[in-house]
């Protein structure tokens, strides 16, 4: 009898251990802890590893990979040939299994540049290059907190399907490290997030100190950062996706932020229209470094880091100024400008493409491309130009560059192939003013419509558009 009792107890213990093991393996977990460094021009291949869950798996990169590399969504293999030096920078990866369960992990990626230099010395006649004279003025300050907003009640959460009532104005959108899409709502003074899986929208009251709530970026610290401005004053804010707590910081007087992006160095970078300034925020220390410089253009507006490690920005035509693309070197502090062929162009947005070039939208219905190596600028007319006003621009995992178009009540999402220059347009069924666009963790392009107040998505493979009104 004692023997039988021991066997029963042993069986119970084993069943308990097996149950615990099965429960712990229900959620797929990324077990890759580091990625080896690569080299510009050399083939690279690394497989992300997963434990648990139910196959088959789907893999997603939450940010742009180094130009020349791509992530296979089925096998989890990162492969390709890096086109240029890149990083070091953190990229968040997501894995989901057959049941829809998933997890995220940030991994550091570094692509070392080669020591050889480009032999091309030709410059196109349509592009002029101007090195900015004078010394760079650098100022370092510690940001002061303007206010902290802790949610006293649960944030507004709404489960949506396509269609529905007209919502609030929305302007900018970004893919967060938490797997959701985040956007700004200036009219209702809120920061919103939408799940690409459930399409549930959650909103957080900003109670903004300044009226113009605009740009948004996903920080390396896991927070979502945003900008506010009015007159000659500006505020940088951040919200924790985990707690919903919002902290807003005062910028020095005469610094009005235009746009904000996350840099490969882990810092948050913003442009200022109060003068000719670029700001850098260390999210770990709240230390702000300001770079002031002279320029022959109208000052920095939209920004993007290029495959060459430099910060590129747009300068629209204004008064006696002509449209230019600027390049700021974080290492040397030098600024170089390139004149856009369409001198009176109003430049809207800029993004690094999958081909390593910088791509930009122009208000008069053109797509521009500039090579970070030669400064060569090429412009492409959108088929519906000049009736269209172009807005946001972003690269996608399908190898194309996508952008938003607006013209009255008829608005499109467009894509251009970097390889062929062919432009394809997709009509948005319900639209008023298409603004920002970003690549989502689900492989779709997500964009915001400021007219009826919607967050929309388009599949790059099928062209199917889904619309989700903001409450």
C-alpha positions, -999 to +999 in steps of 0.1 A: +000+000+000+029+024+008+043+016-026+010+024-043+006+057-024+041+068-034+033+060-071+001+080-070+019+110-054+047+107-080+022+107-108+005+138-094+038+156-092+047+147-127+013+158-140+017+191-122+052+197-138+039+188-172+010+212-168+033+240-157+056+233-187+027+233-211+013+266-197+047+283-199+051+272-236+017+286-247+032+320-255+060+321-282+091+338-268+120+352-288+151+335-273+177+352-296+197+375-272+221+392-296+228+396-333+263+395-348+276+426-364+276+428-402+297+447-428+287+470-456+288+450-489+291+416-473+263+391-473+245+388-439+222+361-426+209+354-391+179+334-380+158+346-351+149+318-326+116+312-309+105+289-281+070+279-272+037+287-289+020+269-317+036+269-352+035+283-378+050+316-367+050+351-382+078+375-377+077+413-379+103+441-376+089+471-357+113+495-373+133+499-406+161+474-409+195+485-423+192+492-461+198+460-480+185+437-453+150+422-450+132+399-425+115+368-439+081+368-421+079+330-422+114+318-413+125+347-392+157+350-412+173+384-414+193+384-447+207+405-475+237+426-482+240+459-462+242+489-486+260+511-460+272+514-424+243+515-400+238+518-362+244+506-337+206+509-330+179+488-314+152+473-335+121+456-319+110+423-333+076+406-328+067+370-333+032+356-333+020+320-335-009+302-351-032+312-322-024+349-325-003+350-293+030+368-295+059+386-278+084+413-285+122+417-281+146+445-288+179+435-304+209+457-312+219+458-349+252+471-362+265+472-398+300+484-400+310+506-429+338+495-453+370+516-454+367+522-491+354+555-505+331+560-534+349+568-567+319+587-582+326+624-585+298+634-609+271+659-598+239+665-617+234+700-632+200+702-616+215+700-581+236+726-563+255+718-531+264+745-506+285+740-475+273+763-447+300+787-435+306+796-399+310+776-367+283+755-351+269+767-318+262+739-293+242+744-261+235+717-235+207+720-209+187+697-186+150+697-195+126+711-169+093+693-163+063+714-172+037+690-159+030+653-152-004+638-160-013+606-143-046+589-155-071+592-126-095+570-145-092+544-172-084+558-206-112+558-232-111+525-250-133+518-281-136+486-301-141+494-337-149+478-371-146+495-404-170+523-411-188+543-385-193+579-374-169+607-382-142+612-356-116+638-346-087+653-366-056+631-365-022+642-378+008+620-372+013+582-367+041+559-356+046+522-349+054+518-312+078+493-296+047+478-278+033+465-311+006+492-314+002+522-337+003+556-319-011+589-333-018+625-323-052+642-321-047+680-319-084+690-319-093+668-290-059+672-272-053+634-270-027+608-278-043+577-293-032+541-299-047+513-320-040+476-319-033+462-354-048+429-342-080+438-324-084+473-339-092+486-304-085+523-301-074+538-267-071+575-261-052+595-234-059+631-225-029+653-229-044+685-215-018+701-236-001+733-225+003+745-261-024+742-288-004+726-316+000+688-309+018+674-339+047+650-345+052+617-327+081+592-324+088+559-307+118+563-283+145+537-275+133+539-239+099+523-248+080+556-244+061+575-271+074+610-276+055+640-291+058+677-297+036+707-289+041+743-301+027+778-302+043+811-313+079+810-301+075+784-274+076+746-275+071+715-254+084+679-258+062+653-242+063+615-236+038+589-226+044+555-211+025+527-230+026+506-198+011+532-174-003+559-196+016+585-175+024+616-195+054+639-188+059+672-206+091+692-208+096+729-214+119+738-243+140+770-242+123+801-255+122+806-293+125+768-299+094+757-316+095+720-327+085+711-362+090+673-362+105+646-339+122+613-348+141+586-330+178+584-340+201+553-344+220+565-313+189+561-291+183+598-288+152+618-298+159+644-325+137+674-334+138+704-357+130+739-346+114+767-366+122+793-340+156+796-358+180+773-375+183+747-348+182+709-343+177+694-309+188+661-294+173+646-262+189+618-242+158+598-230+178+583-201+190+616-186+166+642-200+196+662-212+189+684-242+217+694-267+208+722-291+227+728-324+223+762-339+238+770-373+236+795-402+218+783-434+209+798-468+175+780-466+143+783-445+155+761-417+149+724-409+114+709-409+108+672-416+137+649-407+151+614-413+184+596-406+201+584-438+219+552-445+251+573-442+244+581-405+237+617-412+205+636-403+187+648-434+160+675-433+137+694-456+137+732-462+107+745-481+106+776-503+095+807-484+100+844-494+135+846-509+143+810-500+143+781-524+135+745-516+165+726-503+174+693-487+198+697-458+223+672-443+236+675-407+265+654-395+262+645-358+299+637-358+314+669-372+285+694-369+288+703-406+257+712-426+254+708-464+224+719-485+212+705-519+188+726-540+157+708-552+151+711-590+116+725-585+128+757-568+094+768-554+085+734-541+068+730-507+085+700-492+063+679-468+081+648-455+112+627-459+121+591-452+149+566-459+139+541-486+147+504-488+173+513-515+193+535-491+182+568-508+163+595-491+127+599-505+106+630-500+071+643-509+064+677-525+032+696-521+029+702-558+025+665-566+060+652-570+081+625-553+118+633-549+148+611-543+183+621-532+214+599-530+232+603-497+265+595-516+263+619-545+236+644-536+219+636-569+182+646-568+156+630-591+119+640-591+089+619-602+055+633-612+026+616-596+000+607-623-027+629-608-003+658-604-007+688-600-042+683-585-028+663-556-011+676-525+013+650-512+018+644-474+035+617-454+060+591-468+074+558-455+092+527-467+077+492-465+089+457-462+075+450-497+104+471-511+083+501-522+080+536-508+045+546-499+029+581-495-004+599-490-022+622-514-050+647-509-072+666-534-105+677-522-128+647-516-108+624-538-077+611-520-052+583-527-025+562-512+004+559-536+035+537-539+066+541-560+091+514-569+127+525-562+138+500-589+116+512-617+101+545-607+066+532-614+039+548-593+006+530-583-023+547-566-051+533-545-083+554-538-093+558-502-131+553-499-138+579-472-113+607-469-107+643-463-071+651-455-045+623-456-015+631-434+011+608-418+019+572-428+041+545-412+049+508-416+030+487-391+041+455-372+016+435-392+032+443-425+005+468-435+009+505-441-010+526-415-020+562-422-042+589-407-070+609-422-074+643-406-107+652-424-132+626-410-107+616-383-097+581-391-068+556-387-066+535-419-045+506-431-036+492-465-022+458-474+008+462-497+001+428-512-037+431-520-043+469-519-072+464-495-079+494-474-096+493-439-108+524-421-112+529-384-129+561-372-114+577-340-142+579-313 
